[in-house]
Amino acid sequence: MDKGGRRAHASALALGVLLVAACAVNPTLRYASVTAATLVPLVVLVVQLVRRTCTHRTAWLVMALGVALVAVHNAQNQVAIATSGALASGVAAAATLVLGYTALLVGAVVALVPRAAPDLGGMTDAALIGLAAASLLWGLLLGPAHVRLGAGPARMAYELVLVLLVSAITGGVARAAVSTPQARAACLLLVVSTVAVNVGAVTLTLSQDPATGQTPWWASVPCIVSLLAYAAALAHPSVRAVGSVQSPQGGLTRAHLVFLGGALAVNPLLAAAEVAFHAPVDALLLAVSGLLVVPLVLLRIGLLSRWHVEAERRLLALATRDELTGLANRRALTRHLEALLDRVAEATSPGAVVAYLDLDGFKAVNDTFGHGVGDQLLRAVAERVAPFGGPDDAVARLGGDEFVLVLDAAPPRAPALVAELKDALAYPVRIGDVVLSTRASIGVAVVAPGERADAATLLNRADGQMYAVKRVRREQAPADA
């Protein structure tokens, strides 16, 4: 861990111990301690915004607003405790808490969007698992506790949505921690922060006195831990890598599917258990979690469908394209030529022109400079001949240093095509410190409308013409061979 990371950890730990000790020594200061803890991430956010060192300015602004509102709420509680002995109540107190947490959640989502985009499948799975964990937490602990405390529908809905959203974000951040080593320290601190939020919800709910509504001082400790871990994550240098590292997309393994299936089965199993034990079915949990789970499941299915289509497209490209140059391969060329010759035989095409190219002296290039340079030379030649193919034509590399052009054109086009190809290949190419010739021997074969020919014969004819040209060149200049 670097110096900045150690400083963030040490500062958060020391301040946490101090604030928790203050709560223990004087419980009336608990909300003052929580307020102080809230101010720490607010200061970190503001400093980074002023210095423009934040990774996502909009997200940082929204989160700063959220933290400020939560700080105002905690300050309201401290004032109310000091003056009346009870927590703050009324519209203002409720609004600052609800709007504060909402802004924090929105800011977290906005900050995670760049990270989620390249790994949307993994992030979706992690969010689904987080929702399943939240359903268990609510169904087994928080829901029954709120019923015992007599919480109204609005209060229960708010608490449930908060637990579900925080858990979904916990899953996404945990995924980022696993798949993004450069941001792991900051992500793990954020996991601590979000987990502490839910732990705080449990301690505050289970320890609340039904008669007075009061909770012991230690119930606020998870809140302090959450806020300080959040501040440490924001101050940690690795937070800059959260949105910059891309993880590969991927499908679902069998074990992965089983695990996700178990996560999706949590709510139905909870409902079945409630029916089996003659307990009221938690309709709120089923409704709210369903509203969150269904879009995520549809998103995951859509991603899998898109990846399937992309995989088919890649396989088709591998089957029909030359891997080195990106031109059509022999299979694709033969298929295209056969279809063109059928049209030529039916006189629905102006004719077929086949040009067969073989680079001059290519073996010497490989022997002298190596196959790496040879491959670069082939790519350079491919870039020069590719523009000669139109929508109804094909340009292919058959293998080695052999290229073929198939044009849907009348036979008189052949001489001009050869001249144009010679011009395109006339000037050399520089590869590193080496200047190499791209000159090629070119043979041509043509088919007129109404004439019937097969692909193999036509290619052999063009190949034979090419070798005749190469033979003449060798006789004229043996050094070119």
C-alpha positions as CSV (number, residue, x, y, z in Angstrom):
1,M,0.0,0.0,0.0
2,D,1.4,3.5,-0.9
3,K,1.9,6.3,1.5
4,G,-1.4,8.1,0.6
5,G,-3.3,4.9,1.2
6,R,-1.7,4.3,4.6
7,R,-2.5,7.8,5.6
8,A,-6.2,7.5,4.7
9,H,-6.5,4.3,6.7
10,A,-4.7,5.6,9.7
11,S,-6.6,8.9,9.8
12,A,-10.0,7.1,9.5
13,L,-9.1,4.6,12.2
14,A,-7.8,7.2,14.6
15,L,-10.8,9.5,14.2
16,G,-13.2,6.5,14.5
17,V,-11.7,5.4,17.8
18,L,-11.9,9.0,19.1
19,L,-15.6,9.4,18.1
20,V,-16.7,6.0,19.4
21,A,-14.9,6.8,22.7
22,A,-16.7,10.1,22.9
23,C,-20.1,8.2,22.5
24,A,-19.1,5.7,25.2
25,V,-18.0,8.3,27.7
26,N,-20.9,10.7,27.1
27,P,-23.8,9.1,25.3
28,T,-25.5,12.4,24.9
29,L,-22.8,13.3,22.4
30,R,-23.6,10.4,20.1
31,Y,-25.3,12.5,17.5
32,A,-22.5,15.1,17.7
33,S,-20.1,12.3,17.1
34,V,-22.1,11.1,14.1
35,T,-22.4,14.6,12.8
36,A,-18.6,15.0,13.1
37,A,-18.1,11.7,11.2
38,T,-20.5,13.0,8.5
39,L,-18.4,16.1,8.1
40,V,-15.3,14.1,7.3
41,P,-16.4,12.7,3.9
42,L,-18.0,16.1,3.2
43,V,-14.6,17.8,3.7
44,V,-12.9,15.2,1.5
45,L,-15.5,15.7,-1.3
46,V,-15.3,19.5,-1.2
47,V,-11.5,19.5,-1.2
48,Q,-11.4,17.2,-4.2
49,L,-14.0,19.3,-6.0
50,V,-12.1,22.5,-5.3
51,R,-8.8,21.0,-6.4
52,R,-10.5,19.2,-9.3
53,T,-8.9,15.9,-8.4
54,C,-12.2,14.0,-8.3
55,T,-12.7,11.3,-10.9
56,H,-16.3,12.2,-11.7
57,R,-17.3,15.8,-10.9
58,T,-21.1,15.4,-11.2
59,A,-21.1,12.3,-9.0
60,W,-18.9,14.1,-6.4
61,L,-21.2,17.1,-6.4
62,V,-24.4,14.9,-5.8
63,M,-22.7,12.9,-3.1
64,A,-21.4,16.1,-1.4
65,L,-25.0,17.4,-1.4
66,G,-26.2,14.1,0.1
67,V,-23.6,14.1,2.8
68,A,-24.4,17.7,3.7
69,L,-28.1,16.9,4.1
70,V,-27.3,13.9,6.3
71,A,-25.0,16.1,8.4
72,V,-27.9,18.6,8.8
73,H,-30.2,15.8,9.9
74,N,-27.7,14.5,12.5
75,A,-27.2,18.1,13.8
76,Q,-31.0,18.4,14.1
77,N,-31.0,15.2,16.2
78,Q,-28.2,16.5,18.5
79,V,-30.0,19.8,19.0
80,A,-33.3,18.0,19.7
81,I,-31.7,15.6,22.2
82,A,-30.0,18.5,24.0
83,T,-33.2,20.5,24.3
84,S,-36.0,17.9,24.6
85,G,-34.4,14.6,25.2
86,A,-36.0,13.2,22.0
87,L,-34.9,12.8,18.4
88,A,-35.9,15.5,15.9
89,S,-39.2,15.0,14.2
90,G,-41.3,16.7,11.6
91,V,-41.1,17.3,7.9
92,A,-37.6,19.0,7.9
93,A,-36.0,16.2,9.9
94,A,-37.5,13.5,7.6
95,A,-36.8,15.4,4.4
96,T,-33.1,15.9,5.2
97,L,-32.6,12.2,5.9
98,V,-34.6,11.0,2.9
99,L,-33.1,13.5,0.4
100,G,-29.6,13.0,1.8
101,Y,-29.6,9.2,1.4
102,T,-31.2,9.6,-2.0
103,A,-28.5,12.0,-3.2
104,L,-25.8,9.6,-1.8
105,L,-27.3,6.7,-3.7
106,V,-27.7,8.6,-6.9
107,G,-24.2,9.9,-6.7
108,A,-22.9,6.4,-6.1
109,V,-24.8,5.1,-9.1
110,V,-23.5,7.9,-11.3
111,A,-19.9,7.2,-10.1
112,L,-20.3,3.5,-10.9
113,V,-21.7,3.9,-14.4
114,P,-18.3,4.2,-16.1
115,R,-17.1,1.2,-14.2
116,A,-20.4,-0.8,-14.9
117,A,-20.5,-0.1,-18.6
118,P,-17.6,-2.4,-19.6
119,D,-18.6,-5.1,-17.1
120,L,-22.3,-4.7,-17.2
121,G,-23.0,-8.4,-16.9
122,G,-20.8,-8.9,-13.9
123,M,-22.2,-5.8,-12.2
124,T,-25.8,-6.9,-12.8
125,D,-25.1,-10.3,-11.3
126,A,-23.5,-8.7,-8.3
127,A,-26.4,-6.4,-7.8
128,L,-28.8,-9.3,-8.0
129,I,-26.8,-11.2,-5.3
130,G,-26.9,-8.0,-3.2
131,L,-30.6,-7.8,-3.5
132,A,-31.0,-11.4,-2.5
133,A,-28.9,-10.8,0.6
134,A,-31.0,-7.8,1.4
135,S,-34.2,-9.8,1.1
136,L,-32.9,-12.3,3.6
137,L,-31.8,-9.5,5.9
138,W,-35.3,-7.9,5.7
139,G,-37.3,-11.0,5.8
140,L,-35.6,-12.6,8.8
141,L,-34.6,-9.5,10.9
142,L,-35.6,-6.0,9.9
143,G,-39.2,-6.6,8.6
144,P,-40.4,-8.5,11.7
145,A,-38.6,-6.0,13.9
146,H,-40.4,-3.0,12.3
147,V,-43.7,-4.8,12.6
148,R,-43.1,-5.2,16.3
149,L,-42.2,-1.5,16.6
150,G,-45.5,-0.6,14.9
151,A,-43.9,1.2,11.9
152,G,-46.3,2.5,9.4
153,P,-46.3,1.5,5.7
154,A,-44.4,4.6,4.5
155,R,-41.6,4.0,7.1
156,M,-41.3,0.4,6.3
157,A,-41.3,1.1,2.5
158,Y,-38.5,3.7,3.0
159,E,-36.4,1.3,5.2
160,L,-36.9,-1.6,2.8
161,V,-35.9,0.4,-0.3
162,L,-32.9,1.8,1.5
163,V,-31.7,-1.7,2.5
164,L,-32.3,-3.1,-1.0
165,L,-30.5,-0.2,-2.8
166,V,-27.6,-0.2,-0.4
167,S,-27.2,-3.9,-0.8
168,A,-27.3,-3.7,-4.6
169,I,-24.6,-1.1,-4.6
170,T,-22.6,-3.2,-2.1
171,G,-22.7,-6.0,-4.7
172,G,-21.6,-3.7,-7.5
173,V,-18.7,-2.3,-5.5
174,A,-17.6,-5.8,-4.3
175,R,-17.6,-6.8,-8.0
176,A,-15.3,-3.8,-8.8
177,A,-13.0,-4.8,-5.9
178,V,-12.7,-8.4,-7.3
179,S,-12.2,-7.5,-10.9
180,T,-10.3,-4.1,-10.7
181,P,-7.0,-4.6,-8.8
182,Q,-5.9,-1.0,-9.3
183,A,-9.0,0.2,-7.4
184,R,-9.3,-2.6,-4.9
185,A,-8.3,-0.7,-1.8
186,A,-10.9,2.1,-2.4
187,C,-13.6,-0.4,-3.4
188,L,-13.0,-2.6,-0.2
189,L,-13.4,0.6,1.9
190,L,-16.6,1.3,0.1
191,V,-17.8,-2.2,0.8
192,V,-17.1,-1.7,4.5
193,S,-19.0,1.6,4.3
194,T,-22.1,0.1,2.6
195,V,-22.1,-3.0,4.8
196,A,-21.9,-0.8,7.8
197,V,-25.0,1.1,6.6
198,N,-27.0,-2.1,6.8
199,V,-25.4,-3.2,10.0
200,G,-26.4,0.2,11.4
201,A,-30.0,-0.4,10.2
202,V,-30.1,-3.7,12.1
203,T,-28.6,-2.3,15.3
204,L,-30.8,0.7,15.4
205,T,-33.9,-1.3,14.7
206,L,-33.3,-4.2,17.0
207,S,-32.1,-2.1,19.9
208,Q,-34.9,0.5,19.7
209,D,-37.2,0.8,22.8
210,P,-40.8,0.4,21.5
211,A,-42.1,2.7,24.2
212,T,-39.6,5.6,24.0
213,G,-38.1,5.0,20.5
214,Q,-34.6,5.5,22.0
215,T,-31.6,3.4,21.1
216,P,-28.3,2.8,23.0
217,W,-25.2,4.7,22.1
218,W,-23.5,1.8,20.6
219,A,-26.2,1.4,18.0
220,S,-24.7,4.5,16.3
221,V,-21.2,2.9,16.0
222,P,-21.9,1.3,12.6
223,C,-23.0,4.8,11.3
224,I,-19.6,6.3,12.3
225,V,-17.8,3.3,10.8
226,S,-19.7,3.7,7.6
227,L,-19.0,7.4,7.2
228,L,-15.3,7.2,8.0
229,A,-14.8,4.2,5.7
230,Y,-16.6,6.2,3.0
231,A,-14.3,9.2,3.6
232,A,-11.2,6.9,3.6
233,A,-12.3,5.4,0.3
234,L,-12.8,8.9,-1.3
235,A,-9.4,10.0,0.0
236,H,-7.6,6.9,-1.1
237,P,-5.4,7.3,-4.2
238,S,-6.8,4.1,-5.8
239,V,-10.3,5.7,-6.1
240,R,-9.2,7.3,-9.3
241,A,-9.0,3.9,-10.9
242,V,-12.6,2.9,-10.1
243,G,-14.0,4.2,-13.4
244,S,-11.0,3.8,-15.6
245,V,-10.3,0.0,-15.6
246,Q,-12.3,-2.1,-18.0
247,S,-13.2,-5.7,-17.2
248,P,-14.0,-8.1,-20.0
249,Q,-17.6,-9.0,-20.7
250,G,-18.5,-12.6,-20.3
251,G,-21.3,-15.2,-20.2
252,L,-22.5,-17.4,-17.4
253,T,-20.9,-20.6,-16.3
254,R,-23.1,-23.5,-15.0
255,A,-22.0,-22.8,-11.4
256,H,-22.7,-19.1,-11.9
257,L,-26.2,-19.9,-13.2
258,V,-26.9,-22.1,-10.2
259,F,-25.8,-19.3,-7.8
260,L,-27.9,-16.7,-9.5
261,G,-30.9,-19.1,-9.6
262,G,-30.5,-19.5,-5.8
263,A,-30.4,-15.7,-5.4
264,L,-33.5,-15.2,-7.4
265,A,-35.3,-18.0,-5.5
266,V,-34.8,-16.2,-2.1
267,N,-38.0,-14.2,-2.2
268,P,-40.3,-17.1,-3.3
269,L,-38.7,-19.3,-0.6
270,L,-39.3,-16.6,2.1
271,A,-42.9,-16.3,1.0
272,A,-43.3,-20.1,1.1
273,A,-41.8,-20.3,4.6
274,E,-44.2,-17.6,5.8
275,V,-47.1,-19.5,4.5
276,A,-45.8,-22.8,5.9
277,F,-45.5,-21.2,9.4
278,H,-48.8,-19.4,9.1
279,A,-47.1,-16.0,9.2
280,P,-48.4,-13.1,7.1
281,V,-46.7,-12.9,3.7
282,D,-44.5,-9.8,3.3
283,A,-46.2,-8.4,0.3
284,L,-44.1,-5.2,0.5
285,L,-40.8,-7.1,0.2
286,L,-42.2,-9.1,-2.8
287,A,-43.4,-6.0,-4.5
288,V,-40.4,-3.7,-4.0
289,S,-37.7,-6.3,-4.5
290,G,-39.6,-7.5,-7.6
291,L,-39.6,-4.0,-9.0
292,L,-35.8,-4.0,-8.7
293,V,-35.0,-7.5,-9.6
294,V,-37.1,-7.8,-12.8
295,P,-35.3,-5.0,-14.7
296,L,-32.0,-6.4,-13.7
297,V,-33.0,-9.9,-14.9
298,L,-34.3,-8.5,-18.2
299,L,-31.0,-6.6,-18.6
300,R,-29.0,-9.8,-18.0
301,I,-31.0,-11.7,-20.6
302,G,-30.6,-8.8,-23.0
303,L,-26.8,-8.9,-22.5
304,L,-26.6,-12.6,-23.0
305,S,-28.7,-12.3,-26.2
306,R,-26.4,-9.5,-27.5
307,W,-23.3,-11.5,-26.7
308,H,-24.7,-14.5,-28.5
309,V,-25.3,-12.4,-31.6
310,E,-21.8,-10.9,-31.4
311,A,-20.3,-14.4,-30.9
312,E,-22.1,-15.6,-34.0
313,R,-20.8,-12.6,-35.9
314,R,-17.3,-13.2,-34.8
315,L,-17.5,-16.9,-35.8
316,L,-18.8,-15.9,-39.2
317,A,-15.9,-13.4,-39.6
318,L,-13.4,-16.1,-38.6
319,A,-14.9,-18.5,-41.1
320,T,-14.9,-16.0,-44.0
321,R,-12.1,-13.6,-43.3
322,D,-8.3,-13.9,-43.5
323,E,-7.0,-13.4,-40.0
324,L,-3.9,-11.5,-41.0
325,T,-5.2,-9.0,-43.5
326,G,-9.0,-8.9,-42.8
327,L,-9.7,-9.6,-46.5
328,A,-12.0,-12.5,-47.6
329,N,-10.5,-15.9,-47.4
330,R,-10.5,-18.7,-49.9
331,R,-13.9,-20.1,-48.8
332,A,-15.6,-16.7,-49.0
333,L,-14.0,-16.0,-52.3
334,T,-15.0,-19.3,-53.9
335,R,-18.6,-18.8,-52.7
336,H,-18.7,-15.3,-54.1
337,L,-17.2,-16.3,-57.4
338,E,-19.6,-19.3,-57.8
339,A,-22.6,-17.0,-57.3
340,L,-21.2,-14.4,-59.8
341,L,-20.6,-17.1,-62.4
342,D,-24.2,-18.3,-62.1
343,R,-25.4,-14.7,-62.8
344,V,-22.9,-14.5,-65.7
345,A,-24.2,-17.7,-67.2
346,E,-27.7,-16.4,-67.0
347,A,-26.6,-13.1,-68.6
348,T,-27.8,-11.1,-65.6
349,S,-24.3,-9.9,-65.0
350,P,-22.0,-7.9,-67.3
351,G,-19.3,-10.5,-66.8
352,A,-16.6,-11.6,-64.4
353,V,-13.0,-10.4,-64.2
354,V,-10.6,-12.4,-62.0
355,A,-7.1,-10.9,-61.2
356,Y,-4.6,-13.2,-59.5
357,L,-1.7,-11.4,-57.7
358,D,1.6,-12.9,-56.4
359,L,4.2,-10.7,-54.7
360,D,7.6,-10.7,-56.4
361,G,10.5,-11.6,-54.1
362,F,8.4,-12.3,-51.0
363,K,10.3,-15.4,-50.0
364,A,13.5,-13.3,-49.8
365,V,11.7,-10.8,-47.5
366,N,10.8,-13.6,-45.1
367,D,14.3,-15.2,-45.3
368,T,16.1,-11.9,-44.8
369,F,14.0,-9.9,-42.4
370,G,11.8,-12.5,-40.8
371,H,8.1,-13.4,-40.9
372,G,7.1,-10.4,-38.8
373,V,8.2,-8.0,-41.5
374,G,6.7,-10.3,-44.1
375,D,3.3,-10.1,-42.3
376,Q,3.5,-6.3,-42.2
377,L,4.2,-6.3,-46.0
378,L,1.2,-8.5,-46.6
379,R,-1.0,-6.1,-44.6
380,A,0.4,-3.1,-46.6
381,V,-0.4,-4.8,-49.9
382,A,-3.9,-5.7,-48.6
383,E,-4.6,-2.1,-47.8
384,R,-3.6,-1.1,-51.4
385,V,-5.7,-3.7,-53.2
386,A,-8.8,-3.7,-50.9
387,P,-10.2,-0.4,-52.4
388,F,-10.5,-2.1,-55.8
389,G,-13.4,-4.2,-54.6
390,G,-16.9,-2.7,-54.8
391,P,-20.2,-3.8,-53.2
392,D,-20.6,-6.6,-55.8
393,D,-16.9,-7.6,-55.9
394,A,-14.5,-9.6,-53.6
395,V,-10.9,-9.1,-52.6
396,A,-9.3,-12.1,-50.9
397,R,-6.0,-13.4,-49.7
398,L,-5.7,-17.1,-50.6
399,G,-2.7,-17.7,-48.4
400,G,1.0,-16.9,-48.5
401,D,1.6,-13.9,-50.8
402,E,-1.3,-14.6,-53.1
403,F,-4.2,-12.2,-53.5
404,V,-7.3,-12.5,-55.8
405,L,-9.7,-9.9,-57.0
406,V,-13.1,-10.9,-58.4
407,L,-15.0,-8.1,-60.1
408,D,-18.6,-8.1,-61.4
409,A,-17.5,-6.3,-64.6
410,A,-17.4,-6.7,-68.4
411,P,-14.2,-8.4,-69.8
412,P,-12.9,-5.1,-71.3
413,R,-12.3,-3.9,-67.8
414,A,-9.4,-6.4,-67.4
415,P,-6.5,-4.4,-69.0
416,A,-7.4,-1.2,-67.1
417,L,-7.7,-3.2,-63.8
418,V,-4.2,-4.6,-64.3
419,A,-2.8,-1.1,-65.1
420,E,-4.5,0.3,-62.0
421,L,-3.2,-2.5,-59.8
422,K,0.4,-2.0,-61.1
423,D,0.1,1.7,-60.3
424,A,-1.1,1.0,-56.8
425,L,1.7,-1.4,-56.1
426,A,4.4,0.5,-57.9
427,Y,5.8,2.5,-54.9
428,P,7.6,0.7,-52.1
429,V,6.6,0.6,-48.4
430,R,8.7,1.4,-45.4
431,I,8.5,-1.1,-42.5
432,G,10.7,0.2,-39.7
433,D,14.1,0.8,-41.2
434,V,13.4,-1.4,-44.2
435,V,12.1,-0.2,-47.5
436,L,10.4,-3.1,-49.4
437,S,8.9,-3.4,-52.9
438,T,5.2,-4.3,-53.2
439,R,5.4,-5.1,-56.8
440,A,3.4,-8.2,-57.9
441,S,2.9,-10.4,-60.9
442,I,-0.7,-10.3,-62.1
443,G,-2.6,-12.8,-64.1
444,V,-6.2,-12.2,-65.4
445,A,-9.1,-14.4,-66.5
446,V,-12.4,-13.2,-67.8
447,V,-15.9,-14.6,-68.5
448,A,-18.4,-13.0,-70.8
449,P,-22.2,-12.8,-70.3
450,G,-23.9,-16.1,-71.2
451,E,-20.6,-18.1,-70.9
452,R,-20.6,-20.9,-68.4
453,A,-17.5,-21.5,-66.3
454,D,-16.7,-23.0,-62.8
455,A,-14.8,-21.2,-60.1
456,A,-11.9,-23.6,-59.9
457,T,-11.3,-23.5,-63.7
458,L,-11.4,-19.7,-63.7
459,L,-9.0,-19.4,-60.8
460,N,-6.6,-21.9,-62.3
461,R,-6.7,-19.9,-65.6
462,A,-5.8,-16.6,-63.8
463,D,-3.2,-18.4,-61.8
464,G,-1.6,-19.8,-64.9
465,Q,-1.5,-16.3,-66.5
466,M,0.1,-14.9,-63.3
467,Y,2.9,-17.6,-63.5
468,A,3.4,-16.8,-67.1
469,V,4.0,-13.1,-66.2
470,K,6.3,-14.1,-63.4
471,R,8.3,-16.4,-65.7
472,V,8.8,-13.6,-68.1
473,R,10.0,-11.4,-65.3
474,R,12.4,-14.0,-64.1
475,E,13.9,-14.4,-67.5
476,Q,14.3,-10.6,-67.8
477,A,15.6,-10.0,-64.3
478,P,16.6,-13.2,-62.4
479,A,17.3,-11.2,-59.3
480,D,13.6,-10.4,-58.9
481,A,12.6,-14.0,-58.3
